[in-house]
Amino acid sequence: MSEGISLSAEFIDRVKASVKPHWGKLGWVTYKRTYARWLPEKGRSENWDETVKRVVEGNINLDPRLQDSPSLELKQSLTEEAERLYKLIYGLGATPSGRNLWISGTDYQRRTGDSLNNCWFVAIRPQKYGDSKIVPSYLGKQEKAVSMPFSFLFDELMKGGGVGFSVARSNISQIPRVDFAIDLQVVVDESSESYDASVKVGAVGKNEVVQDADSIYYRLPDTREGWVLANALLIDLHFAQTNPDRKQKLILDLSDIRPYGAEIHGFGGTASGPMPLISMLLDINEVLNNKAGGRLTSVDAADICNLIGKAVVAGNVRRSAELALGSNDDQDFISMKQDQEKLMHHRWASNNSVAVDSAFSGYQPIAAGIRENGEPGIVNLDLSKNYGRIVDGYQAGIDGDVEGTNPCGEISLANGEPCNLFEVFPLIAEEQGWDLQEVFALAARYAKRVTFSPYDWEISREIIQKNRRIGISMSGIQDWLLTRLGNRVVTGFKDDFDPETHEAIKVPVYDKRAIKMVDQLYKAVVKADQDYSKTLGCNESIKHTTVKPSGTVAKLAGASEGMHFHYGAYLIQRIRFQNSDPLLPALKACGYRTEADIYTENTTCVEFPVKAVGADNPNFASAGTVSIAEQFATQAFLQTYWSDNAVSCTITFQDSEGDQVESLLRQYRFIIKSTSLLPYFGGSLQQAPKEPIDKETYEKRSQEITGNVEEVFSQLNSDVKDLELVDQTDCEGGACPIK
């Protein structure tokens, strides 16, 4: 392999001298505690210029043409592209996904190809492991096993990804009868540092257990693969097809699992110890044993996935993100979170949605559930399979392999397929002098290169090579349209009738200038993909554009999240820090108000006064003032004219609007591919993450801020490794991984 593309120190110095990053009010602080990696040789975490260099170089060197003796002309061309990308990202006119900001350009990326993708989807049905990095030793590569989708989910969650999974009847019906109840014993050596804590959650001392001819013994290596394989073995022993010797006693030895607080060298962060794994294995075994002689239900399968998610999130930097997709007539699935004991124990680990098609009409019970607790969400697989942008019309089977979605719902996915995201802040990019068509072309090429990563799972490699799916997103959409047009995209509603039910409906009227703006950018993305695909000799991307919910990444630039309206024109936004975080003295020195967090021990809550872009515009609307009808209409606009994947949006509604949920879901059944809804709380909770305030309060609180946190922190020179913000997420809806 030839020497890779690298950015010169002279170039980076020129950019730093000429470009000012567009940090939002919370931007630099959020970056420093979320995406800045520790540099052991310098005894500090990265600075922004170092992060962007790592990220861009990690991506540009994925271009497959660099594998074999590239020409000087090619290397020069890619260096120039890397420089344009660097300048764009450094200024925060656009960024790759949070996952790329954290992983791109690291040794972990080079070892683990899956690591650059935010989220995945898998169907819960028996599948072959194939030529994957993880294959249980007792299985042939082409042998189907019940454990496989659970192993895929477990593996991707531990790599920091989110996973959508389908427990629809068509999948669960393929799982055979549970043949055996397994006597599981989890053992830990008495000399282990984790022994006492492990015994408290159900393990026993190793010397207390005797192996015999009827038992299977497995000593887990201290690796991600070891955790996955132990769970796979446990699951597969319950089924005769993968347990031909009919062994019914399993001893899992966790003595080698590193203790709580030990460093994790790959993904980063610290270990949770064996305790969450012990609890997970015992709980999953109980689910399966309870069905011995019978068959698993969708709820059982979702419980297993939720228990895995609970184990992954416990005590670590990873945030377990799951979406469970069930059949729309499966009442047990729809109501599974009503069991409060199980909800508190593990069913919180997934957002739950139901799959529908455009002929579906049973929205009444779904709307009732949404009004009660915000679930289930809706995923229209018929639209996802047969439409790109709605304006481009019906295209039979254009995305025919789709079976589900990622946890936030912005990307429809086939079995084993990941989302692959890049985010543009169009208003900021324009203000910095960028041609938006170039920006979106750079974004498309960045995401395309990610598809050439060395993926770990065979099902993923095959579907990625076929689809090359990318998801180029915008954030700050409300900021951009309001600033450029002087008004919001929905200019009114006109009376009409539903073409099938003949019910009276209100059809949105859109600003035609907005249609032209997003249509031109969509075509720029498609053209860039076509050209680059031809150059690389690979398939064109099956779909290209999306609107991700955003969250942490949008905070960096101070933009509104995805298509969401700002929570208020003026806000107190609260961020939680560990008490040991050396950023706290810098924040206090700059005048930010702080107080002890009332929800989490050893945590401090810091208050940031924030003014939304366009807050003084008479046409400004916030999540607290915009109607549920306009939010639906805005999502439909983006699905029609911009996104050929889907549009993620958590539509908020006031108590007085709850009776509109059913009719609006029905009205937009031919347009919106996925959606979710939540009641608007307006910061009524104590220490709410976002609390609307008035302009006078904002101005008063802003005057208290007397210093620059980045400068003060640099002067204190007191950085510490492995600190992060408490309870952060990479998306507005809270469903995504942090990194």
C-alpha positions, 0 to 999 in steps of 0.5 A: 500500500502506498503512503496515504494522503496527509495535510501539511502543517503549513496548510492547517496554519493558513486555515486557522489564521483565516477561518473562525469556527462557527461555535454555538454557545455550547459548541466548544464545551460540547466538542471538548467533552465528546469528540476530542480524543486524548493525546497521551504524548501531549498529556491533553485532549485534542484541539479542534484543528487536530480533530479535523485533521484526523477525521479528514485524513481517515476518510480521504484515505478510504478512496480505494484507488489509493490501494495500489500505486496511485499516480501523483495526479491522483494524490494531488487531486485527493489532497486538494479535496482533503484541503477543501473538506478540512476548511469546510469542517473546521469552519463548521459549515458541515460535519460528518456524523458524531461517530466519524468525529470520534473514530475516523483516523484512529487505529480503531477505525483501521481495525474495525471497519464497522466503526464509522457507521452510526446505526444498523438494522437486523431482522430477528430470525435465524440467519447464517454467520457467513464469512464474518469476524465472529462465528461460533466454533460449533457452527458452520459458516453457512449454518443458520442459527437463532443466535446470529441476529442477537450476536450482530446486535450485541456486536454493533452496540458494543462498537458504539452503534445503534441498532434497529431490529424487526420482531415482526411476525414474518421474522419471529415465525421463522424461529423454531420451538425452544427445545431445552431449558438450560441450567446456566451457571456463571462463575468467577474466580474467587481471587478476581477483583470483581468476585464480590460484586459478581456474586451479588448479581448471581455469579458463583465462585469457580471452586463451587462448580464441578464440571461433568460430562453433561456440561459445556464449559466456556471461559470468556476471553476479555474481548468484545468477541468473547461477550458475543460468543458467550451469549450466542452459545447460551441462546443456541443451546436452547435449540436442538438444531444447534445443540445436537448433543442435547447438552443442558448445562452450561458453565460460563467462566468470566474470571478474565473479564477486566474489572470495573474502571479498567481502560478500554483501549479500542473504542475508548472509555472504561470497563463496566466489569463483568457484572452487567454481562452476568445479569444479562446472561441470567436474564436472557436464559430466564426468558428462553427457559420460560418458553421451553417446549414453546415458541418465542414471541415478538415480546420475548425477542424484544426483551432479549434485545433490550437486555443486551442493550441494557448490558452494553450501556451499563457503566460505559461511554457507549449509549445503547440505542435500539428501535424495535419494529413490530407488526401493527396488529401485534397488541402484545408488542404495542402494549409491552411497555405498560408492564412498569416493572419490566419497563424500568428493568430493561424495556426502556432500552428501545424506542418501539415502532410499528410497520405499516403500509399506505393501506393501513387504517388502524391509527386510532389505538396507535394515536391513543398510545402516542398521546399516553406515552409517545409510542409507538412510532410509525414506519411505512415500509411500503413507501420506503421500498417503492419511493425515493423522494415523493415528488419523483413518484412511485418506483416499484422496488427501488429499495426493495430489500428494505425491512426496517430502519435505524433507531431514529428513523431517517434511513430505511435499511435492509437486513445488516445494512448501516446508515452512513451520515454527513450533516450540512449547516446550509446557513452557516456554510453560505455565510462563510462564502461556500457554494452549497452545491460544492458543499453537498458534493463534498459531503456525498463523496465523504460518505461514499468513501465510508462504504469502502470500509472493511466491514466485519459481517458478511451480511453487511459487506454484501448489502453495502456493496450492492446499495452503497447507501449514503445519507446527506443531511441538513441541520439548521433547516429552520434557521436557513429557510427563515433567514433566506426567505423571511418566512417559514416553508409552510405559508398556509393551508387550503381546504381539500379532501382525502382521495380515499376516505373523502374526509375534509383535510387541510393541505399545506401550501409551500413557498415555491422558492424553498422547493427550488432551493432543496431540489437543486441541492438534491440534484447536486448530491445525486450528480456528485454520487453518479460521477464519483461512482463512475470514477470508482467503478462501483454501484451508484448509491441506491439513495442519497439524502435524509434529515437526521435528528441531530443533537450533539453535532448541531450544538457544535455549530449552534444550529437548530437540530435537523428539521426541528424548530428551536425549543424556544426563542430564548433558552436556558440550556443545561449541560451536566458535568462530572464534578471532577471535570476541570472544565467546571472551574473555567466555566465558573470563572467565565460567569456561567451559573452552576448548581448540584444536579438533583438527579445524579450524584457527583454531577454539576448542572451548568446553565447556558443562556441561548438565543435561537437564530432568527429569534427576533424575526416576526415569523419565528416559531418555536417548538412551543408555538408551532402547531402540530399540523405545521410540523407534519407539513414541514416533515412532508415537505422535506420527504417530498422534495429533499429526502429520498431516504426518510426524514427523522422528526419528533413532532411535539404537540400540546395537550389541546392538539392530542385529538389531531394525532390520528387524523394527521397520521392518516392524512400523511400516510402517502408521504411520510415514511417514518415519524414519532411524536411526544407531548411538549413539556416546555421545561416544566421539569426541575433542571430541565435540559431546555427551559424557555425564557423571555428576552429580558432574562436572556439578556440579563443572564448573557451579561453575566458571561464575562470570559471565553471558556476555551481561552480560560481552560487553556490557561488553566492547563488542567485537562483530564482523560476519559471525562465526558458530558453526562446524559448527552446524545447525538440526536434530538430525540435521544435515541442515538449513540453519543459517539 
